[in-house]
Amino acid sequence: MSTYIVGVDGSETALKAAQRAAGLAAKTGDTLVVLSAHSKDNTEVVTIGSDTWILDDADQAGKLAERVSTRLREDNPGAKIESGAVFGKPVDALIGAAKERSAQVIFVGNVGTHGLGRVLGSVATGVIHNAPCDVYVVRTVS
């Protein structure tokens, strides 16, 4: 069984890459790990009137990854989809997770400019140049 990694950040591009990864994982029976990176280990307590909230970057990143994973599971019944938060810049977090889990593929979207100036986004570029495994670039913009 293989492991696929995809990072999500709330963007449409990341969601499209995750959807492609989930579709392939569902067909192959492999495991998809949906991750959201957080670069700060902040915990903040916010009090307004008698209400108090605890805001934690790792918790928020984990909730985002789980929301996306839930949607992917609904669209791909039976797919093996895990989620989690990882500390670090997105490129480093994805590469670290791929190494740690011996992943076979990291999925990224092709964010860029239009026309002649089209380039891959910085996360995609960083992953492509440093990945310990194959990288699947999902066409997310035309």
Backbone as CSV, one residue per row, in Angstrom:
resi,resn,N_x,N_y,N_z,CA_x,CA_y,CA_z,C_x,C_y,C_z
1,MET,0.835,-1.180,0.000,0.000,0.000,0.000,0.879,1.242,0.000
2,SER,0.461,2.207,-0.776,1.193,3.465,-0.893,0.542,4.556,-0.059
3,THR,1.328,5.590,0.195,0.840,6.758,0.918,1.006,7.975,0.038
4,TYR,-0.050,8.771,-0.044,-0.032,10.039,-0.763,-0.125,11.160,0.265
5,ILE,0.529,12.271,-0.024,0.492,13.455,0.842,-0.062,14.620,0.034
6,VAL,-0.927,15.417,0.646,-1.384,16.663,0.041,-1.521,17.690,1.152
7,GLY,-1.120,18.915,0.853,-1.251,20.000,1.819,-2.432,20.880,1.466
8,VAL,-3.145,21.342,2.483,-4.270,22.240,2.266,-4.088,23.496,3.104
9,ASP,-4.547,24.603,2.540,-4.429,25.881,3.238,-5.704,26.712,3.152
10,GLY,-6.775,26.104,2.694,-8.031,26.821,2.547,-8.252,27.380,1.150
11,SER,-7.255,27.264,0.275,-7.383,27.797,-1.079,-8.086,26.804,-1.997
12,GLU,-8.662,27.327,-3.064,-9.323,26.484,-4.066,-8.300,25.581,-4.759
13,THR,-7.110,26.107,-4.988,-6.051,25.321,-5.628,-5.694,24.095,-4.799
14,ALA,-5.512,24.288,-3.500,-5.175,23.162,-2.627,-6.318,22.152,-2.576
15,LEU,-7.553,22.650,-2.567,-8.703,21.747,-2.548,-8.753,20.903,-3.820
16,LYS,-8.491,21.511,-4.967,-8.497,20.759,-6.230,-7.406,19.686,-6.229
17,ALA,-6.235,20.022,-5.724,-5.160,19.030,-5.638,-5.577,17.892,-4.700
18,ALA,-6.216,18.235,-3.584,-6.671,17.219,-2.628,-7.755,16.338,-3.245
19,GLN,-8.642,16.933,-4.014,-9.695,16.151,-4.663,-9.114,15.149,-5.654
20,ARG,-8.115,15.581,-6.425,-7.472,14.666,-7.368,-6.771,13.537,-6.617
21,ALA,-6.068,13.892,-5.547,-5.359,12.890,-4.758,-6.335,11.883,-4.148
22,ALA,-7.455,12.363,-3.640,-8.449,11.473,-3.023,-9.065,10.545,-4.065
23,GLY,-9.334,11.074,-5.241,-9.891,10.238,-6.305,-8.958,9.106,-6.682
24,LEU,-7.683,9.411,-6.794,-6.706,8.369,-7.136,-6.512,7.383,-5.985
25,ALA,-6.469,7.896,-4.767,-6.306,7.013,-3.610,-7.487,6.060,-3.491
26,ALA,-8.689,6.563,-3.779,-9.882,5.716,-3.709,-9.812,4.596,-4.745
27,LYS,-9.299,4.899,-5.929,-9.207,3.889,-6.988,-8.125,2.850,-6.715
28,THR,-7.032,3.285,-6.094,-5.897,2.382,-5.886,-5.912,1.678,-4.534
29,GLY,-6.741,2.174,-3.610,-6.762,1.607,-2.265,-5.639,2.111,-1.390
30,ASP,-4.939,3.137,-1.851,-3.840,3.709,-1.081,-4.372,4.712,-0.061
31,THR,-3.513,5.165,0.832,-3.890,6.097,1.889,-3.498,7.513,1.505
32,LEU,-4.428,8.437,1.686,-4.162,9.858,1.479,-4.060,10.528,2.836
33,VAL,-2.984,11.290,3.030,-2.803,12.061,4.254,-2.940,13.542,3.893
34,VAL,-3.968,14.175,4.437,-4.258,15.588,4.191,-3.660,16.382,5.351
35,LEU,-2.737,17.286,5.021,-2.029,18.039,6.051,-2.213,19.542,5.881
36,SER,-2.204,20.233,6.989,-2.203,21.692,6.970,-1.038,22.153,7.843
37,ALA,-0.213,23.007,7.287,0.976,23.476,8.002,0.654,24.716,8.825
38,HIS,1.330,24.837,9.936,1.261,26.058,10.741,2.688,26.421,11.113
39,SER,3.019,27.696,10.955,4.413,28.104,11.151,4.660,28.741,12.513
40,LYS,3.630,28.835,13.328,3.800,29.398,14.665,3.161,28.450,15.661
41,ASP,3.765,28.335,16.806,3.167,27.551,17.882,2.513,28.514,18.861
42,ASN,1.550,29.264,18.353,0.858,30.259,19.174,-0.371,29.675,19.832
43,THR,-0.578,30.063,21.057,-1.837,29.818,21.727,-2.246,31.159,22.306
44,GLU,-3.436,31.591,21.946,-3.908,32.899,22.366,-5.241,32.735,23.077
45,VAL,-5.407,33.423,24.197,-6.673,33.417,24.912,-7.349,34.753,24.648
46,VAL,-8.561,34.688,24.124,-9.305,35.898,23.790,-10.561,35.921,24.659
47,THR,-10.732,37.017,25.396,-11.906,37.168,26.241,-12.684,38.391,25.796
48,ILE,-13.966,38.176,25.520,-14.871,39.270,25.162,-16.077,39.123,26.073
49,GLY,-16.216,40.086,26.979,-17.293,39.991,27.960,-17.070,38.777,28.835
50,SER,-18.080,37.918,28.923,-17.953,36.715,29.743,-17.541,35.494,28.929
51,ASP,-17.315,35.680,27.612,-16.913,34.575,26.746,-15.399,34.530,26.594
52,THR,-14.840,33.329,26.649,-13.399,33.142,26.471,-13.168,32.082,25.403
53,TRP,-12.264,32.387,24.473,-11.880,31.443,23.426,-10.389,31.211,23.505
54,ILE,-9.996,29.987,23.241,-8.568,29.663,23.144,-8.286,29.384,21.678
55,LEU,-7.426,30.200,21.096,-7.062,30.054,19.686,-5.662,29.474,19.613
56,ASP,-5.539,28.359,18.961,-4.271,27.658,18.864,-3.989,27.392,17.392
57,ASP,-2.823,27.810,16.897,-2.492,27.637,15.478,-2.522,26.172,15.057
58,ALA,-1.961,25.285,15.867,-1.938,23.863,15.524,-3.363,23.312,15.476
59,ASP,-4.188,23.734,16.415,-5.575,23.281,16.456,-6.337,23.762,15.228
60,GLN,-6.131,25.008,14.854,-6.805,25.557,13.675,-6.354,24.841,12.407
61,ALA,-5.062,24.569,12.293,-4.545,23.854,11.125,-5.130,22.439,11.072
62,GLY,-5.205,21.789,12.217,-5.774,20.445,12.271,-7.247,20.430,11.892
63,LYS,-7.985,21.441,12.338,-9.410,21.527,11.999,-9.609,21.744,10.504
64,LEU,-8.764,22.579,9.892,-8.849,22.803,8.453,-8.600,21.493,7.702
65,ALA,-7.551,20.781,8.069,-7.234,19.511,7.400,-8.373,18.510,7.582
66,GLU,-8.978,18.475,8.756,-10.073,17.532,8.994,-11.325,17.925,8.216
67,ARG,-11.620,19.237,8.090,-12.777,19.673,7.286,-12.619,19.226,5.836
68,VAL,-11.431,19.423,5.291,-11.176,19.003,3.912,-11.281,17.478,3.815
69,SER,-10.703,16.768,4.771,-10.747,15.301,4.759,-12.179,14.786,4.809
70,THR,-13.007,15.412,5.615,-14.415,15.014,5.713,-15.102,15.160,4.364
71,ARG,-14.857,16.275,3.714,-15.449,16.504,2.381,-14.952,15.465,1.377
72,LEU,-13.664,15.164,1.429,-13.091,14.184,0.509,-13.659,12.791,0.760
73,ARG,-13.869,12.428,2.029,-14.454,11.126,2.356,-15.883,11.026,1.829
74,GLU,-16.632,12.143,1.919,-18.005,12.159,1.406,-18.022,11.943,-0.103
75,ASP,-17.056,12.554,-0.797,-16.981,12.439,-2.256,-16.363,11.125,-2.720
76,ASN,-15.622,10.459,-1.840,-14.913,9.224,-2.181,-15.150,8.180,-1.093
77,PRO,-16.378,7.650,-1.010,-16.695,6.674,0.044,-15.726,5.491,0.001
78,GLY,-15.296,5.094,1.166,-14.388,3.959,1.258,-12.922,4.331,1.131
79,ALA,-12.628,5.564,0.759,-11.229,5.983,0.630,-10.587,6.064,2.014
80,LYS,-9.306,5.710,2.087,-8.562,5.806,3.346,-7.924,7.193,3.400
81,ILE,-8.519,8.080,4.196,-8.052,9.464,4.257,-7.805,9.836,5.706
82,GLU,-6.588,10.277,5.985,-6.191,10.744,7.315,-5.951,12.244,7.239
83,SER,-5.934,12.903,8.390,-5.654,14.340,8.393,-4.776,14.693,9.580
84,GLY,-4.141,15.855,9.486,-3.317,16.310,10.596,-2.721,17.669,10.350
85,ALA,-2.153,18.221,11.405,-1.451,19.501,11.345,0.039,19.223,11.494
86,VAL,0.846,19.971,10.758,2.294,19.825,10.860,2.918,21.194,11.044
87,PHE,3.930,21.240,11.898,4.611,22.503,12.172,5.662,22.773,11.112
88,GLY,5.706,24.001,10.650,6.740,24.413,9.712,6.162,25.144,8.525
89,LYS,7.050,25.651,7.696,6.625,26.274,6.446,6.054,25.176,5.565
90,PRO,5.085,25.506,4.705,4.417,24.467,3.921,5.354,23.518,3.177
91,VAL,6.359,24.037,2.495,7.273,23.162,1.740,7.985,22.199,2.688
92,ASP,8.551,22.723,3.763,9.283,21.889,4.717,8.358,20.869,5.385
93,ALA,7.130,21.303,5.701,6.174,20.416,6.362,5.784,19.252,5.457
94,LEU,5.511,19.538,4.187,5.128,18.478,3.249,6.274,17.498,3.012
95,ILE,7.467,18.040,2.824,8.631,17.184,2.582,8.939,16.343,3.819
96,GLY,8.873,16.953,4.993,9.114,16.222,6.234,8.102,15.107,6.435
97,ALA,6.827,15.406,6.168,5.778,14.391,6.317,5.968,13.262,5.314
98,ALA,6.369,13.598,4.094,6.598,12.571,3.074,7.745,11.645,3.496
99,LYS,8.802,12.214,4.061,9.927,11.392,4.530,9.499,10.524,5.701
100,GLU,8.811,11.132,6.664,8.398,10.427,7.874,7.468,9.257,7.568
101,ARG,6.590,9.441,6.591,5.601,8.407,6.265,6.002,7.550,5.064
102,SER,7.214,7.768,4.557,7.689,7.049,3.372,6.669,7.130,2.239
103,ALA,6.178,8.341,2.002,5.157,8.565,0.967,5.727,8.315,-0.417
104,GLN,4.844,7.893,-1.309,5.245,7.661,-2.689,4.987,8.882,-3.562
105,VAL,4.005,9.707,-3.186,3.639,10.866,-4.001,3.193,12.028,-3.116
106,ILE,3.630,13.239,-3.482,3.101,14.473,-2.904,2.318,15.165,-4.012
107,PHE,1.090,15.556,-3.715,0.244,16.270,-4.679,0.310,17.760,-4.398
108,VAL,0.484,18.565,-5.463,0.473,20.028,-5.352,-0.323,20.603,-6.523
109,GLY,-0.811,21.813,-6.356,-1.520,22.498,-7.433,-0.572,23.394,-8.208
110,ASN,-0.996,23.788,-9.407,-0.135,24.614,-10.271,-0.573,26.078,-10.251
111,VAL,-0.470,26.718,-9.115,-0.837,28.126,-9.016,0.180,28.953,-9.779
112,GLY,-0.281,29.947,-10.489,0.661,30.802,-11.201,-0.031,31.961,-11.863
113,THR,0.730,32.716,-12.614,0.176,33.847,-13.325,-0.355,33.370,-14.671
114,HIS,-1.113,34.206,-15.335,-1.677,33.840,-16.637,-0.751,34.274,-17.766
115,GLY,-0.921,33.675,-18.913,-0.183,34.083,-20.104,1.267,33.645,-20.086
116,LEU,2.112,34.455,-20.720,3.514,34.097,-20.874,4.259,34.026,-19.550
117,GLY,3.758,34.745,-18.533,4.455,34.766,-17.249,4.086,33.637,-16.323
118,ARG,3.349,32.653,-16.801,2.885,31.572,-15.932,4.068,30.852,-15.270
119,VAL,3.982,30.716,-13.973,4.983,29.974,-13.205,4.262,29.167,-12.135
120,LEU,4.893,28.126,-11.669,4.324,27.371,-10.564,4.398,28.207,-9.300
121,GLY,3.491,27.959,-8.385,3.534,28.642,-7.099,4.770,28.250,-6.319
122,SER,5.091,29.027,-5.310,6.324,28.788,-4.558,6.303,27.464,-3.806
123,VAL,5.136,27.041,-3.297,5.074,25.755,-2.603,5.310,24.621,-3.593
124,ALA,4.629,24.670,-4.732,4.815,23.629,-5.743,6.274,23.560,-6.182
125,THR,6.857,24.692,-6.457,8.257,24.738,-6.895,9.183,24.165,-5.825
126,GLY,8.983,24.574,-4.579,9.815,24.076,-3.486,9.687,22.579,-3.297
127,VAL,8.465,22.068,-3.402,8.250,20.624,-3.248,8.911,19.872,-4.398
128,ILE,8.712,20.355,-5.623,9.302,19.676,-6.793,10.816,19.557,-6.659
129,HIS,11.455,20.613,-6.201,12.917,20.611,-6.131,13.490,19.850,-4.943
130,ASN,12.657,19.558,-3.935,13.200,18.955,-2.711,12.514,17.668,-2.262
131,ALA,11.528,17.209,-2.986,10.746,16.044,-2.557,11.565,14.763,-2.551
132,PRO,11.310,13.912,-1.556,11.986,12.615,-1.497,11.242,11.546,-2.306
133,CYS,10.205,11.975,-3.036,9.366,11.032,-3.767,8.828,11.735,-5.022
134,ASP,7.960,11.053,-5.741,7.345,11.661,-6.914,6.438,12.810,-6.506
135,VAL,6.272,13.762,-7.414,5.366,14.900,-7.190,4.372,14.923,-8.339
136,TYR,3.105,15.002,-7.999,2.017,15.064,-8.982,1.513,16.495,-8.974
137,VAL,1.711,17.193,-10.086,1.256,18.577,-10.201,-0.128,18.566,-10.850
138,VAL,-1.115,19.006,-10.087,-2.503,19.016,-10.531,-2.798,20.348,-11.226
139,ARG,-3.330,20.277,-12.425,-3.690,21.504,-13.145,-4.930,22.072,-12.479
140,THR,-4.741,23.192,-11.761,-5.830,23.776,-10.981,-6.326,25.107,-11.560
141,VAL,-5.530,25.688,-12.440,-5.940,26.912,-13.133,-5.613,26.741,-14.606
142,SER,-6.420,27.375,-15.445,-6.168,27.214,-16.885,-5.503,28.435,-17.461
